[in-house]
Amino acid sequence: MAGAAGKLRVRSRGAVRGATSEPPLVRWALTAAALAFLGFFLFLPVVAVFIEALKDGLAGYWRAITAPDAIAAIELTLTTAIIAVPLNLVFGVAAAWAIARFEFTGKSLLVTLIDLPFAVSPVISGMIFVLLFGAQGVLGPWLIEHDLRVIFDRPGIILATTFVTFPFVARELIPFLESQGADEEHAALSLGASGWSMFFRITLPNAKWGLLYGVVLCNARAMGEFGAVSVVSGHIRGQTNTMPLHVEVLYNEFHFSAAFAVASLLVLLALLTLVAKRLIEHRAQRDAAPEIDPAAKAGAG
């Protein structure tokens, strides 16, 4: 009986593998198609960017990325990200905590509004800020009267970037908080912890990987944003051009090598983002893996 049962289990496993596995030829064909697609649409363009960037040699590459206008574009891009990312971090944490932990009127509307920048074209987002803060906009006369400038200046660029990037942190944190539940938080409160103590010692540490993941994606989008920033910047060389806009200016003026040199910095940023994203995913999966009970492990051995 035992031998028959063993044969039956072996046959069952073989049947399952046969039903769920594809022939080797199909697997190889699918793998080759995926690699060909990645090579043509991802690796080849990246290699082309660096080849064109180094066309004039290392000296030409260095001149392109250290030119005054390039330095101004890099500085403005970094400044915008340094301001926009923390703002989105605060909003994302507050929104995710409220959505994942509380029931309130308008909750579904808040979730929908968080996704608004994903649904609206970045160019339309920039136009909205022009209609609000432009000289002919709703608040334009008041801003002019008080000598305040938003559109075609840094405040407009920061506002537009913050708007198009604010879903990233919230959208990464909400699933993390919902999947973890609130049992540990309730236990901490029942033991006398204050709300802030519970938040900083229980909630944030448990959601740290989702938080870091959202911050990495938010920062990458903030530095690479083009559409909304292009509308509100005014394209003032050396003042309101971010790195993507500076690349466009150089390319339109037929300075191809310099344009690709500055673009290569954005490519390096994208590659670093992918590496950081993969490391965060790996650490999150490792932390989420269930620990094996030593007694059970000893019994299994």
NORQUI-V340566 format. One record per backbone hydrogen bond with DSSP energy under -1.0 kcal/mol. CO is the residue of the C=O (numbers start at 1). NH is the residue of the N-H. E is the energy in kcal/mol with one decimal. If there is no record, write none. Layout:
<<CO	NH	E> <CO	NH	E>>
//
This chain:
<<1	5	-2.7> <2	6	-2.4> <3	7	-2.4> <4	8	-2.3> <5	9	-2.3> <6	10	-2.4> <7	11	-2.6> <8	12	-2.4> <9	13	-2.5> <10	14	-2.4> <11	15	-2.4> <12	16	-2.3> <13	17	-2.7> <14	18	-2.4> <15	19	-2.0> <16	20	-1.7> <17	21	-1.6> <23	27	-2.1> <24	28	-2.7> <25	29	-2.1> <26	30	-2.6> <27	31	-2.4> <28	32	-2.6> <29	33	-2.3> <30	34	-2.3> <31	35	-2.5> <32	36	-2.5> <33	37	-2.2> <34	38	-2.4> <35	39	-2.7> <36	40	-2.3> <37	41	-2.6> <38	42	-2.1> <38	43	-2.0> <39	44	-2.5> <42	46	-1.8> <43	47	-2.7> <44	48	-2.4> <45	49	-2.1> <46	50	-1.7> <47	51	-2.4> <48	52	-2.4> <49	53	-2.3> <50	54	-1.8> <52	55	-1.3> <54	57	-1.7> <57	61	-2.2> <58	62	-2.7> <59	63	-2.2> <60	64	-2.0> <61	65	-1.9> <62	66	-1.3> <67	71	-2.9> <68	72	-2.4> <69	73	-2.1> <70	74	-2.7> <71	75	-2.6> <72	76	-2.3> <73	77	-2.4> <74	78	-2.5> <75	79	-2.4> <76	80	-2.5> <77	81	-2.2> <78	82	-2.6> <79	83	-1.6> <80	84	-3.1> <81	85	-2.3> <83	87	-1.4> <84	88	-2.4> <85	89	-2.2> <86	90	-2.4> <87	91	-2.3> <88	92	-3.0> <89	93	-2.3> <90	94	-2.2> <91	95	-3.0> <92	96	-2.6> <93	97	-2.4> <94	98	-2.2> <95	99	-2.5> <96	100	-2.7> <97	101	-1.8> <98	102	-1.6> <104	107	-1.5> <106	110	-2.3> <107	111	-2.2> <108	112	-2.0> <109	113	-2.6> <110	114	-1.9> <113	116	-1.4> <115	119	-1.2> <116	120	-2.0> <121	125	-2.1> <122	126	-2.3> <123	127	-2.1> <124	128	-2.1> <125	129	-1.5> <126	130	-1.8> <127	131	-2.5> <128	132	-1.4> <129	133	-3.2> <130	134	-2.2> <131	138	-2.3> <132	139	-3.0> <134	137	-1.7> <139	143	-2.2> <140	144	-2.5> <141	145	-2.4> <142	146	-1.6> <143	148	-3.3> <144	147	-1.4> <150	153	-1.0> <150	156	-1.8> <153	157	-1.5> <154	158	-2.6> <155	159	-2.5> <156	160	-2.6> <157	161	-2.3> <158	162	-2.5> <159	163	-2.2> <160	164	-2.1> <161	165	-1.1> <165	168	-1.2> <167	171	-3.0> <168	172	-1.4> <169	173	-2.0> <170	174	-2.4> <173	177	-2.7> <174	178	-2.4> <175	179	-2.4> <176	180	-1.6> <177	181	-1.3> <182	186	-2.6> <183	187	-2.3> <184	188	-2.3> <185	189	-2.3> <186	190	-2.3> <187	191	-1.3> <188	193	-2.4> <189	192	-1.4> <194	198	-2.7> <195	199	-2.1> <196	200	-2.6> <197	201	-2.1> <198	202	-2.1> <198	203	-1.7> <199	204	-2.6> <202	206	-1.8> <203	207	-1.4> <205	208	-1.1> <207	211	-2.3> <208	212	-2.7> <209	213	-2.4> <210	214	-2.2> <211	215	-2.2> <212	216	-2.5> <213	217	-2.1> <214	218	-2.5> <215	219	-2.6> <216	220	-2.1> <217	221	-2.2> <218	222	-2.4> <219	223	-2.2> <220	224	-1.5> <226	230	-2.7> <227	231	-1.3> <228	232	-1.6> <229	233	-1.7> <232	152	-3.0> <236	239	-2.2> <236	240	-2.4> <242	246	-2.8> <243	247	-2.2> <244	248	-1.7> <245	249	-2.2> <246	250	-2.4> <247	251	-2.4> <248	252	-2.6> <249	253	-1.4> <250	255	-2.7> <251	254	-1.7> <254	256	-1.2> <255	259	-2.5> <256	260	-2.7> <257	261	-1.8> <258	262	-2.1> <259	263	-2.3> <260	264	-1.9> <262	266	-1.0> <263	267	-2.0> <264	268	-2.6> <265	269	-2.0> <266	270	-2.2> <267	271	-2.5> <268	272	-2.6> <269	273	-2.2> <270	274	-2.1> <271	275	-2.3> <272	276	-2.8> <273	277	-2.7> <274	278	-2.4> <275	279	-2.5> <276	280	-2.4> <277	281	-2.4> <278	282	-2.4> <279	283	-2.5> <280	284	-2.6> <281	285	-2.5> <282	286	-2.3> <283	287	-2.5> <284	288	-1.9> <285	289	-1.1> <293	297	-2.9> <294	298	-2.6> <295	299	-2.4> <296	300	-2.6> <297	301	-2.0>>
//
